[in-house]
């Protein structure tokens, strides 16, 4: 069978690519190895589907620390506002939440998936599910055939690779596409987990002292070997039985991985500031004021509500303060060191959970080998890339999906123009 465009992968970028090619009047085949399309969309945003982000383009690029700048040309052709208009035209009304995140008004990811599937049906896109691809065949520097594992063969002028990275493998992204890209002559940069919980061997983690404790609106930093912050994120975090997790940690995770690699370290230091808006001196004065109000009161009672109880008693312990001691009897030095650990409690981390547990894959097909305006390979005619197989990665919050939809749109349109 001959098709104008074959899209491999039915995730966010593949669905968008197939629709874009179909809207150009191409005869399109969409192949997926799973039994359902749009699996990653269906679980994104906690099952509510964070379809894009409404921040200005420059801000979106800042939230895509992995090669976000590559997307400037793509955004000039199809932007986050175009994504919003695209969904509204499909009958999916969107609403804006904190930090510019856009969700369907229904709060149901499935409604987004259904709208995309019915658009594919309108455009007569042929869909094959449960059809793993064996390989892509190339001839004389261009795409020729797509061969399925069960022997079927399809010829085409254009192939769009939208098979994802290696994270969230139960949705089907198990890294299949890297081999086909390599075969075409592409470079695959080192793959690593991003947006992933961080592990630690600290005694307080091993002993589960703080397990399950959440801290709101803290500043968390990853430090370089000289003790200077490489990155700081201000969000919530949680202590777990293996280390730390939560939004601030997920955003810091790729910097932990990069620091370990860059300086060949077994462990990296993180620093936690639970009062980002106060100076150490302010905190010291606040504690002193509370203790002076009733000098005979036990320090743990004088400082009740100052911090979550478990974290406060942990910091007493770290600083060698007896919680039942009367405030008047605690030395100024001890109070100073308590104030200091509120601002910068440092702990060692030794890596992250594996890439399969990550939300996003870092690394992938090198963007230097991709035309930023068309998403076509610079090394193989008729081969297009979109979504997470590319070496582009952002923070969670609608940034990766925006990148997937924008690159998918361009790849599909230009594959059809071939």
KALINFEN-V600819 format. One line per field, one symbol per residue. burial: 1 if it has 9 or more other C-alpha atoms within 8 Angstrom, else 0. A space follows every 50 residues. Layout:
# KALINFEN-V600819
burial=???
This chain:
# KALINFEN-V600819
burial=00111111111111111111110101111111110011111111001111 11110010011011111100111110011100110011010101010001 11111011101110110011001010011011100111000111111110 00111111111111111110001110110111010111100111111111 11001101011010100111111100001111111111111111111111 11111110110000101111111111001100110011011101101111 01100000001111111010101011100100011111111111110111 11101111111111111011110111101111111111111111111111 111111111111111100
